[in-house]
């Protein structure tokens, strides 16, 4: 690189060059820059991996200092990320927020809220949404702190790889992609039930197969093929509609409770809260068991609060040629505010919205109403219906609208539910594509690699509009066939096909819980790592990881490390214990498969990666974070990825 050339915007801060800081202010250079993605080589935790082909270094004349670190002389280091493996960083804070809104808010509340009410009564609705919401807030505190430092492709996978275990990080990335890819198709399949609310549409195989299962997913694929600026505008539009409808639904629920409308119920008030701990005795032996089962169901509603970690790789990033002070201010503004606001406050918003709206619904419909959805695997033997069903719906909110007697109110509510589900499916496809792109974008596909790695690297490329089309199309078609199974087997979970589709739909919440658990573990190890090497990081002026420095650290989460330990414990208890509560009264195939198949598959993938990548002699220890030089190398590697993906 000629000294006269202008440094690109992604040029790393630690690299010396024409406009570098003076040598005495530079952070230590790595002895051996690492390729940040663990697919490429067999991991050796006692040394740093070989440098990638895209990084050219000169190691002549290194100066060995008395503190054990090496500092470079004035040399040139050229870091050249390939243009076809980067995305456009154009997303603003409002875009990140609305993408998260679309991927999270709605389906879990509108479909699962009634199921929780029928299972555990009004009090279970309040407590389950509130407690799982608090868990999601704690998890997002951990993710946000790392995300504000490194908003990079494949962040969820890379944090685990760098601070816990490389193979576990790969397994997390695969699980995250699988969760959203399968959810894209599962939501399409589930939305067909809401189309069934209107006579003439439900059960029509031509409409289901030709429009719902084929044309609608195709339209969503086309939307995801748009440039990120246009896609983000569409997400803002749909997210705004979802927020407005949520407010309208809450207001309508309050109005109906006061007896407005032609309904015969009149003023309802707290009538249906006279027995707050009533429960479905067919599903559970006591209210406590029903409540724990409700917690498991409520986790589905919070799938997506971490979506900002997948979309942050396209968040706006400051330019290298800005003035130092302006660049620092821009950095804090774009990352510290845009990413941080969505990552921290959205989980709080979702907790408030779910808890409030769920409770409002519980005031307007009794727990034993026959229109409330029940657990599909529970046989009704005791529960008596409050009144016979008058509509074909799986949502408590539509059932409330039907009973209100207000003309077309139920149709309006159902249109919104369909809109909510399809917009959620659209965002799920976006997240799946970015998850797969993040996993594969740092594979260069060189001739010296195996055919499998070269194949994976193909998905890590973007088109001329910087959209990861290959990853997006593969994510869409991987499970596109799932809804078509319902044309043959229907939605009855007592059939093999019906159970298979239901299990895939339920896997979403379990897969995200696995990811949450691993992210909490990654943060715990990251936290203790930087605190243990505090003196060295301070002396070597390693930027953005000095948690004790208010001017250097982008975001400091609250109550750490106890918050991380509480979040880790909560995820583990829900994943291992609470998800199995439905089996306490008797074994059922569907809840067992829904809760534990993906867990077993995740563990099997982790073990397989260990055996394959370590040559049959698996190293079960976590990555070594005790050596300060290795820790600094690791941090600088992540800084490289952050700056190398900026555009």
N, C-alpha and C positions, 0 to 999 in steps of 0.2 A: 504494500500500500504506500503510495507516495505521500510524503508529508504535506503536500499541497492539496490533497484530496480532502473534501469535507467528510467528517465522520457521519455515518448514517444514524438515524434516530434510534435504532435498536442496539447501537454499539455499547457494550457493557461498561459500567462505571469503573470497574476495577482494572480494565485493560489500559496500559499506557499507550500514548499516541501523541499526535501533534498538539491536541488541546487538552491533554491529560493534566491532572493535578501534579504538583511537584512530587518527586519520588518519596520524600519523607511523609507525605500525606496519603500515599497509596496503601490500599489494603494488600495483604500478602498474596502473592501469586500462587496458584496451585502447582504442586509438583507434577501433577498429571491430570489435566482436565478430564472430567468424566462425561461420558454420554449419558444423559439423564434417564434414559428409558431402559429398563432391565431386560427387555426381550433379547438384546443383541449379543449378550455374552454370558457365559456361566459365571455367576457371582462368586467373588472371593472376598470375604469380609475382612481379610487381612491386608488388602491392598486396594488401590483405586483402579477402576477399569481403564482399558486403553482409551486414548482420545479418539473422538469421532473423526471421520474423514472431512467433515465440514468445518473443523477447527484446525488451523495451521498455527503452530507455535514455534518460537525459537527459544531454545533452552541454554544458549551459550552464555557463560559469564554470570550464572546465578550467584548471589551473595548469601552466604550462610551466616545468619545472625546469631548472637549469643542466646537469644530467647528461643532458639530451635526452629524458627521460621525462615523461609527463603524469600528474598525480595529480588525482583528482576532489575536488570539495567534498562536503559531506555531502548526497548525493542518494539517491534511491530507484531501485533496479534490480530489476525484477520478472521472474523467470525462471519460466515456467509450462510444464513439460512436460505433454503431453496424457496423461490417465490411461489411454487405450486404447492407448498405445504404450510402456507400461512392464510389467515383469514383477515377480513377487514375489521379493524377496531373502530366501530362507528356507534356502538350502543351507548346511550346516555342513561342517567339514573332512572328516568321515567320508563324507558324501554325495559331495563332489567326488572323493574318492579312489576310491570304489566305482564311480562313473560312469566314471572313467578305466579302472579294472580291467575293467569289462564291455566297453568299447569297444576294448580293446587285447589283453588277455591271452587267449591260447588258440588262435585259428584259425591264426595264422601259424606257431606252434610245432607244433601237432598235425598240420597238413596239409603245411606247407612243410618241416618238419624232416626228414621222410623223403625228400623230393625232394632236399634238399641232400646228405644222406648218400649217396644213390644216385649223385649227380652228382660229388661231390668227395671222398667218403670221410670217415672220422671226424674227421680234423684240420680239414677244411673246415667241419664243423658247429661245432666249437669257435670257430675264428677268425672265421668270418662272423658268427655271433651276437654275439660279443664286440666286434668292430670296429664293426659297425653300432650296437650298443648304446652304445658310447662316443661315436659321432657323435650319437646322439639325446640323450645327456647334455649334450654341448656345446651343441647347439641349444637345449635346454630351459633352460640357464643364461641364454642371451640373452633368450628369451621371458619367463622368470620375472621377470627384473629389471624389464622394462616392465610386465608384468602386475600385479605387486604395487603399482605406482604407479597404473595405470589399468585396473582390472577392469571393462571396459565392453562394451556390445554391439558386435559386429563388430570385436573387438579386433585379430584377425589382419589384417583389411583396413585398419583405421584407422591402425595403426602404420606400415604401408608408405605409406599416403596422406600422412600428416603429415611423415614424415621422408625419404621417397625420391621418390615421384611419385604424384599423385592417380590417374591412369589405371591405373598399375601396381597401386595398392591395390585398385581396383575389380576388376581382373582376378584378383588374389589371392583376393578374397572370392568371386567366381564359381567359381574353381577349387576352393576349399575346400568350397563348397556342393556342387558337382558330384561331388567325390570321395566324400563321405559319402552323398549321395543315390543315386548309382549303386552304391555298395558295399552299401547296404541291400538292393537287389534282387539284386545279384550273389551275396551271401552266401546269400540264400534259394535261389537257383538252385543254388549249390554244395552246400548242405546236402542237396539231393535225392540226391546221390551217397551220402551216409552213410546215408540211409534205405534205399538199395539193399542195404545189408549184410544186411538181414533178408529172406528169401525171401517172395515174395508181395506185398511193398511196392515194391521197386525195379522200375522199368519199368512199373508200373501207371499208365496215364495218368489214370484216374479219381482215384486217391489223390494223384498228383502235382498234377494241375490243381485238384481240388476242395479238398484239404486243405493241401498244402504251399505251393502257389502262390497260393491265394485266402484260405483261412480263417486260416492262420498270420499272413500280413501284416496281415489285418484285425484280428486280436487285438493285434498290435504297435501298430497305429494307435490302438486304444482305450486301450492302456496309456499311450501318449504324450499322450493327451487328458486324463489325470488331472492334478489340481493338482500343483504341483511337490513339495509335501511328500509326497504319496502315491507319486508316481513315484520320488522319492529313496529312500523306504523299500523299494520293490520292488528298486531297484538295489542297496541294501545287502544285501538277502536273496540275490539272485542272485550278487552279487560275492563274498559270503562262501562260498557253495557252490562257486564256481569256485576260490577259493583253497584250500579244503579238498580238493577233488578234485586240484588240482595237487600238494599235499603227498602225498596218497594214491598218486597215480601215481608220484611219485618214489620213495616207499618200496617200492612193488610192483616197480619196475624193479630196485632194489637186491636185493630178495629173490629175484627170478627169476634174477639174475646168479649167485647162489650155488647155483642148481640146485634150488630148492624147487619142488615140483609134479611132476606125472606126465610132464613133457616128457622126451624121449630125449636132450636136449642135455646134461643134467647141469650140473656146474659150468662156467661160461663164462669168468669172469674177464676177462682182456685178450685173449682169443683173436681177437676181431674187430678188434683194434687192431694186429695184426701187420704190416699194411700201411696205415699211417695216411694215405698220400697216394695210395691207389688211386683211380681216377677212371673215369668213363664215356667211353671213347674214341670212342663214336659222337657224343657231344655236343661234345667238346673235344679239341684236339690234344695238350695236356699238362695237368699238374695245375695249373699257375699259371693257365691260362685257365679251367679248371673252378672254381678257387677264386674268381676274379673274378666268374664267373657266379653262384656261390653267394652272394656279397655282394649282388648284385642281387636274388636271391630272398629273402634274409633281411630286406631293407628292408620287405617286406610285413608281417612280424611286428611291426614297430615303428610301424606306422600307428596313430595314436591316442594316443601319449604326450603330445601337445599338446592333448588334448580339454579339459583344465582351462581353457584359454583361451576355449573356447566356453561352458563352464558357469559360469565365474566371474561372468558378468553376473547370476547368480541367487544368488551368495554373500551371506551376511548382511553387513549394513553398519551402522556405528554411527549412532545418532540425533543430530540436531543439538542437541537440548535436554539432552544429557548435559553434566556438568561438564567443563571444559577438560581437566583431567588425566585424568579417567576416560575421556573421549572419545578422548584420545590413546592411552591404554592399550588401549581397545577396538579402535581402528583397527589398532594393531600386532598385536593378538591375532587379530582376525577375518581380516585380509588378510595380514599378515606371517607368520602361522602356517598358517591354513587353506589359502590358495592356494599359499603357498610350499612347504609340506610335500609336497603332491601334485605340484606342478610340478617340484620338484627331485628328490625321492626316488623318485618312481614310475619314472622312466626308469632309475634305478640298480637298482631292484627287478626291472624287466622284463629288464634285461641279465643279472642274476644268475640269474633263473629260467630264461630261455631257454638260456643257456650251460650251466647245470648239467643241466637236464632233457634237452636235446639230446644232451649227452655221455653221460648215463646210457642213453639209448635206443641210442646207437651201440655201447655195450658189449653189448647184448642181441640185436642183429640184424645179420647181415653186409651189407656194402654191395651185394652182387650178389643179394640176395634178390628173387625175382620179385614179391613183394607190395609192395615199395616203389614209390611213384609215380615215374614218369619224366617228363621234359619231353615234353609232348604232341606236339611237332613233330619229335622225334628218332626216326628209324627205327632199330630194333635190328638190327644186323648182326654184332656181335662179342660183346657181353655175354652170358655164360652164366649161367643161373639157378642159385643155390645149391640151391634145392629148389622144386618146382612150387607155384604159388599154391593156397591152400586156402580162401580167402574172398574176397568182393567188398568190398574196402575201399581207401580212398586214404590211410589214415593208418598210419604206422609203428607207432604205439602200439597200435592195434587189432591189427595183424599180430603184434606181440610177444605180445599177450594170447592170440591164437589158437594160436600155436605153444607157449605154456606148457602147454596141455592142461588148465588149470584150468576146470572147468565154469562157463559163463556169465560168465567174466571179460571176454571180448571183448564180450559184450552190454552189460555195465556200462560198459566204456570207450566203446563206441559211443554209448550213451545220453548220456554226458557230452559227447561231441563234438557231438552234435546240440544239446544244451542250450547248449553254449558258443557255437555258431554263431548260434543264434536270439537269445540274449541280446546277442551282439555286434551283430546286425542291429537289435535294438531300440534300443541306444544310438546306433548310426549314424544312425538316423532322428531321434533327439533332437538330435544334433550338427548334422545337416543343417538341421533346422528353426530352430535358434538361429543358424546361420550366415546363413540367408536373412533371418531377423528382424533380425539385426544390420546387414545390408546395407540394409534398407529402413525401419527403424523411425524414422529421422530425416527421412524424406520426408513432408512435411505434406499432399501431395495437393491443393494449392491450385488454384483454377480457372485461374490464370495459367500453369500448367505444361502441358507436352505430355501427350497421352493416355498415352504410354508411362510417364512418371514417375508419373502418377496411378495407373496400373495397378500399378506396382511398390509404390507407397505402400500399396496395399490389403493387401499381404502383411506390412506392418510393424505391424499392429494385433493386439492380444490380446483374448481374450474376457473375460467377467466374472470368470473364475478366474485371469486374468493368464497364460494359456497362449497362445502364438502358434499358434492352431489353423490359420489360413489357410496360414502358412508350412509347418506340419507336414504338412497334407494335400497340399499341392502337392509337397512333397519326396517324399512316399510314392508318389503316383500318377505322378510324372514318368517313372519307370523301372519301374513295377510290371509292365509288359507284357513286360519282358525275360525272366523265367523261363518265361513261356508259350511262348516260341519253342522251348524244348527239347521241348515236346510234339510238335512237327512235325519238328524237325531233330535231336533228340537232343543228346548231349554230345560227340560225335566232332568234334574240332577240324579234321579234314580236310574237313568240310562247311562251307559258308559261314555257316550259323546257329551251328554249334558254335564256329567261330573268332570270330564276332562277340561271343558271350557271354563267351568266354575273354578277349578283348581288353578288354572292359569291366571284367571282374573284375581284370585286371592293372593297369588304369589307376589304381587306388586308391593304390598305393605311389608311382607316378610323380607323381601330383597332389600328394601330401603332400610329396614331395621339393621340388617347385617352391615350395610354401608355406614350407617350412623355409628354403630358400635366400633367399627374399625377406625373411623375418623376421630372418635373420642380417644381411643388408644394412641393414635398418632399424635394428637395434641398433647396428651399427658407426657409422652416421651420427648416431644419437642420442647415443652415447657421446662422439664427437668434438665434437658440438655443445655439450653441457653443459660439457665440459672447456674448450672454446674461450671460452665465455662465463661461466666460473666466477666472475670478479670481479663482473660485473653481476648474476648470479643471487644472489650472496651479499649484495651491497649492497641489492638490491631485495627480499630476503627471500622469494624464490619457493620455496614449500614443495614437498617430496617429490622434488625433482630435484637437490638438492645432494648429489651422490654422496660427497663428501668429509666430509660431516657425518653421523656415526654416529647421532645422535639424530633426524635428519630423514628419512633414506633408508630405505625399507621393507626392501629386500633388495639386497645388493651381491654379484653373482656373482663367481666366482673366475677369476683369471688373465686378466682383460680388459685390453686388447682382443684379446690373442693367441688366447684361446678362441674369440671370435667369428670371427676370421679363419680359424682352423683349421676351424671348423664350416662356414663359407661355402665354403671350398676343398673340404672333404669332400663336401658336397652337390653342388657343381658337378661334381666328378670322377665321382661315382656317376651323376648325371643325364645327363651328356654322354658320358662315356667308358665306364664300367663297364657301363651298361645296353646298350651296343652290342657288348660282347664276344661275345655269342652269335652275332653275324654274322661273326665272324672266320673260322670254318671254312667258311662258305657262307651265302648269303643265304636267309632264311626269312621268309615274310610275317608270321607270327604274332608273333615277338619284335620285329620292326621296328615293326609297328603298335602293339604293347603299349607299347613304350618311347618312341616319338617322336610319335605322333598327338596326344596331349594336350599335348606340348610345343609343337608347331607351332600347335595350336589356341589355346593360351595366348598365344603371341607374336602371332598374328593378331588376337586380341581386343584386346590392348594397343595394337597399331598402329591398329586401327579406332577405338578410343576416343580415341586421340590425334587422329586426323583429324577425327572427328565433333565432339568437344568443343572443339577449337581452331579450328573454322571452316575446316578444310582446310589450315591452316598449323601443323603440329604443332611444339610446343616440346619438343625431346628432352632438354633439360637437367633435372636433378633440382631439387627445391624448394630455394629459397635459404635456407640456414641461417647465413649470414654476418652478417645484420643482427640485433643483440641485441633490438631492439624487436619485430621479427617473431617471433623465437624465443620471447620472453615471451608474446606474443599466442597463439602456437600452444600453449604449455604451459598457459596459462590456459583455452584452449578445451577441451583434454582434461580439465582439472580440472572444468570446467563439466559435461561429459558424465558424468564419474564421479559428481558430486554430484546431477546432474539425474535420474539413473537410480536413485538410492538410494530406498528406500522403507521 
